[in-house]
Amino acid sequence: MERANSVESLRRRAQRGFTLIELMVVIVILGVLAGLVVPQLMDEPQKARVVKAKMQIESLTTSLQKFYLDNGFYPSTEQGLQALVSKPSVGRIPREYPSGGYISKIPKDPWGGDYIYLSPGEHGKFDIISYGGDNEEGGQGNDADVGNWQLQ
C-alpha cells in the first residue's frame, strides 16, 4: 500500500508541470541568447547594402572600361555615368557608341542615393562613390563611403 502511495505521488508530481523557478531560468537563458544573437542579425541588412553597393560599383566600372575600350577615353565628370546609358552630346563625343548604350539605366545606390562619378578621379582614372547611409561625404560605420578603389 505504501508503495502504491509513492507511485501515485510520483505520478501527481510528473503531471504538475514546470515550477515558476524552472520557467524563470528558461526565460533568462532565452533572454541571454536573444541578447547575443539579435544584434548580429540587426547588422546584416547594413552589410548586405555595402555588398550590393560594391557589386553595383563593380558593374559600373566594367561598363566604363568597355566605354574606354571602344572610344579611348572615359566619360568626363560633366558627362557622368549617364554617358553609359545614352551617347553624350557635350564634351568629347564618342565615335564608337553602341545603339543600346552600355547599360540600360544608372542604378541608385542601396541607400537610395545617386552614385558620384569623377573623371579624372582622386584615386585613379575615375572614381565611383556611394556616400553610404547618411548620403553625405565621409562618415564611419553604417555611414561610410564606398568607392571603386576599395574593391581590390
Backbone hydrogen bonds, N-H to C=O, Kabsch-Sander energy under -0.5 kcal/mol:
donor,donor_aa,acceptor,acceptor_aa,energy
5,N,1,M,-2.0
6,S,2,E,-1.9
7,V,3,R,-2.2
8,E,4,A,-2.5
9,S,5,N,-2.4
10,L,6,S,-2.0
11,R,7,V,-2.1
12,R,8,E,-2.3
13,R,9,S,-2.1
14,A,10,L,-2.4
15,Q,11,R,-1.7
16,R,12,R,-0.8
16,R,13,R,-0.6
23,L,19,T,-2.2
24,M,20,L,-2.4
25,V,21,I,-2.4
26,V,22,E,-2.0
27,I,23,L,-2.4
28,V,24,M,-2.5
29,I,25,V,-2.3
30,L,26,V,-2.6
31,G,27,I,-2.4
32,V,28,V,-2.4
33,L,29,I,-2.4
34,A,30,L,-2.6
35,G,31,G,-2.2
36,L,32,V,-1.3
37,V,33,L,-2.4
38,V,34,A,-2.3
41,L,37,V,-1.9
42,M,38,V,-2.5
43,D,39,P,-1.1
44,E,41,L,-0.8
47,K,43,D,-1.9
48,A,44,E,-2.5
49,R,45,P,-2.0
50,V,46,Q,-2.0
51,V,47,K,-2.3
52,K,48,A,-2.5
53,A,49,R,-2.6
54,K,50,V,-2.3
55,M,51,V,-2.2
56,Q,52,K,-2.6
57,I,53,A,-2.7
58,E,54,K,-2.3
59,S,55,M,-2.2
60,L,56,Q,-2.5
61,T,57,I,-2.5
62,T,58,E,-2.2
63,S,59,S,-2.1
64,L,60,L,-2.4
65,Q,61,T,-2.2
66,K,62,T,-1.9
67,F,63,S,-2.2
68,Y,64,L,-2.3
69,L,65,Q,-2.5
70,D,66,K,-2.2
71,N,67,F,-2.1
72,G,68,Y,-3.4
77,T,119,S,-1.0
80,G,76,S,-2.3
83,A,80,G,-1.6
84,L,81,L,-2.3
85,V,82,Q,-1.3
86,S,82,Q,-2.4
97,Y,95,R,-0.9
101,G,98,P,-1.7
102,Y,84,L,-3.2
103,I,84,L,-1.8
109,D,113,G,-3.2
112,G,109,D,-2.7
116,I,129,I,-3.1
118,L,127,D,-2.3
121,G,124,G,-1.3
127,D,118,L,-2.4
129,I,116,I,-2.5
130,S,146,V,-2.8
133,G,142,N,-1.6
134,D,131,Y,-0.5
135,N,132,G,-1.1
136,E,131,Y,-0.8
143,D,140,Q,-2.1
144,A,141,G,-1.4
146,V,130,S,-2.6
148,N,128,I,-1.6
150,Q,147,G,-1.8
151,L,148,N,-1.3
